[in-house]
Amino acid sequence: MMDSTWILVAHEAGARFFEHHGRGTGLDLVEEIEHPDGRARDRDMASDRPGRSFRKNSGDPSRASMSQSEGPHDRAVSDFARALADKLKDGRVQNRYKRLVLVAPPRFLGLLRSSLDGPTARLVMVSLDKDLAASKKSELVERLSEVITL
């Protein structure tokens, strides 16, 4: 197994995967993923009104509007968190890293953590609830040096 740490720096609109091989090696960008739907608003992603359906078993054939428990934006963000968790799982299965660091704003970090499978979640050594997604690599090195030896 490679003795490396993967660092996922993410937010709703994108993510970067970095690899760190140990003291003095810095960060190598593994992959960058854009997620434009993370910036979109519900009204830009959905029709103006909820769909319509017939009420069942009520004896009333009138139509009722269907509620949306999760808006299109929230659904897209949840799907993105699951997709990132799948990438982390694939990396673990391929033995590409031994430790994992997650960096994301609090709400998205919660989505990420809840999307991880058990074995991958056990590799998380640190979670930072900060939005560093727009940070330059040099800024990340500085911010992450508190939690991992760079």
C-alpha positions as CSV (number, residue, x, y, z in Angstrom):
1,M,0.0,0.0,0.0
2,M,1.3,3.4,-0.8
3,D,2.2,5.4,2.2
4,S,0.4,8.6,1.1
5,T,-2.3,10.8,2.3
6,W,-5.1,12.0,0.1
7,I,-6.5,15.5,0.8
8,L,-9.9,16.4,-0.5
9,V,-10.6,20.1,-0.6
10,A,-14.2,20.6,-1.7
11,H,-17.3,22.7,-1.6
12,E,-20.7,22.5,-3.4
13,A,-19.3,23.8,-6.7
14,G,-16.1,21.8,-7.0
15,A,-13.4,19.7,-5.5
16,R,-9.6,19.1,-5.7
17,F,-7.9,15.9,-4.7
18,F,-4.3,16.2,-3.5
19,E,-1.8,13.6,-2.6
20,H,0.9,14.0,0.0
21,H,3.8,11.5,0.2
22,G,5.4,12.6,3.5
23,R,7.4,15.3,5.1
24,G,9.0,17.8,2.7
25,T,7.2,16.5,-0.4
26,G,4.4,19.1,-0.6
27,L,1.1,18.5,-2.3
28,D,0.5,17.0,-5.8
29,L,-2.8,17.7,-7.5
30,V,-4.4,14.3,-8.4
31,E,-7.7,15.6,-9.9
32,E,-9.8,18.7,-10.1
33,I,-13.6,18.5,-10.5
34,E,-15.9,21.4,-11.4
35,H,-19.5,21.1,-10.3
36,P,-21.4,24.1,-11.7
37,D,-24.8,22.9,-10.4
38,G,-23.4,23.6,-6.9
39,R,-23.6,27.3,-7.8
40,A,-27.0,27.2,-9.4
41,R,-30.2,28.2,-7.6
42,D,-33.3,26.0,-7.4
43,R,-35.2,28.3,-9.7
44,D,-32.5,28.0,-12.3
45,M,-32.6,24.2,-12.1
46,A,-36.3,23.4,-12.0
47,S,-39.6,24.4,-13.5
48,D,-41.4,27.2,-11.8
49,R,-44.1,25.1,-10.1
50,P,-44.2,21.6,-8.5
51,G,-45.7,18.8,-10.6
52,R,-49.3,17.8,-10.2
53,S,-50.8,14.5,-9.4
54,F,-54.2,12.9,-8.7
55,R,-55.0,12.2,-5.1
56,K,-55.3,8.5,-4.5
57,N,-57.7,6.8,-2.1
58,S,-59.3,10.1,-1.1
59,G,-62.4,9.9,-3.2
60,D,-61.4,13.4,-4.5
61,P,-60.3,13.3,-8.1
62,S,-58.9,16.9,-7.9
63,R,-55.3,17.4,-8.5
64,A,-52.9,18.2,-5.7
65,S,-49.4,19.7,-6.0
66,M,-46.5,17.4,-5.2
67,S,-44.2,18.8,-2.6
68,Q,-40.4,18.7,-3.0
69,S,-38.7,17.6,0.2
70,E,-35.4,18.4,-1.3
71,G,-34.9,21.1,-3.9
72,P,-33.0,20.6,-7.1
73,H,-29.9,22.4,-5.8
74,D,-29.8,20.3,-2.6
75,R,-30.3,17.1,-4.6
76,A,-27.4,18.1,-6.9
77,V,-25.1,18.9,-4.0
78,S,-26.0,15.6,-2.3
79,D,-25.3,13.7,-5.5
80,F,-21.9,15.5,-5.8
81,A,-21.0,14.5,-2.3
82,R,-21.8,10.9,-3.0
83,A,-19.8,11.0,-6.3
84,L,-16.8,12.4,-4.3
85,A,-17.2,9.6,-1.7
86,D,-17.3,7.1,-4.5
87,K,-14.0,8.5,-5.9
88,L,-12.5,8.2,-2.4
89,K,-13.7,4.6,-2.1
90,D,-12.2,3.8,-5.5
91,G,-8.9,5.3,-4.4
92,R,-8.9,3.3,-1.2
93,V,-9.8,0.0,-3.0
94,Q,-6.9,0.7,-5.4
95,N,-4.6,1.2,-2.4
96,R,-3.7,4.7,-3.7
97,Y,-3.7,6.2,-0.1
98,K,-3.4,5.2,3.5
99,R,-4.8,8.3,5.2
100,L,-7.4,10.8,4.3
101,V,-8.0,14.5,5.1
102,L,-11.3,16.2,4.3
103,V,-11.6,20.0,4.0
104,A,-15.0,21.5,3.3
105,P,-17.5,24.0,4.6
106,P,-19.5,22.6,7.6
107,R,-22.7,21.6,5.7
108,F,-20.9,20.0,2.8
109,L,-18.4,18.3,5.1
110,G,-21.3,16.7,6.8
111,L,-22.7,15.4,3.5
112,L,-19.3,14.0,2.6
113,R,-18.8,12.2,5.8
114,S,-22.3,10.7,5.7
115,S,-21.6,9.5,2.2
116,L,-18.4,7.6,3.0
117,D,-18.5,3.9,3.3
118,G,-17.2,2.4,6.6
119,P,-13.7,1.4,5.5
120,T,-13.0,4.8,3.8
121,A,-14.4,6.7,6.8
122,R,-11.9,4.9,9.1
123,L,-9.0,6.4,7.0
124,V,-10.1,10.0,7.8
125,M,-7.4,11.3,10.1
126,V,-8.6,14.9,10.1
127,S,-11.7,16.9,9.0
128,L,-11.5,20.7,8.7
129,D,-14.8,22.5,8.5
130,K,-13.4,25.4,6.4
131,D,-14.1,26.6,2.9
132,L,-10.6,26.5,1.3
133,A,-11.8,25.5,-2.1
134,A,-10.7,28.8,-3.7
135,S,-7.3,28.7,-2.0
136,K,-4.1,28.5,-4.0
137,K,-1.9,25.5,-3.4
138,S,0.6,27.5,-1.4
139,E,-2.2,28.7,0.9
140,L,-3.4,25.1,1.4
141,V,0.1,24.0,2.3
142,E,0.2,26.7,5.0
143,R,-3.3,25.9,6.3
144,L,-2.9,22.2,6.3
145,S,0.6,22.2,7.9
146,E,-1.3,22.5,11.2
147,V,-2.9,19.1,10.7
148,I,-0.4,17.1,8.6
149,T,3.4,17.3,8.4
150,L,4.2,18.8,5.1
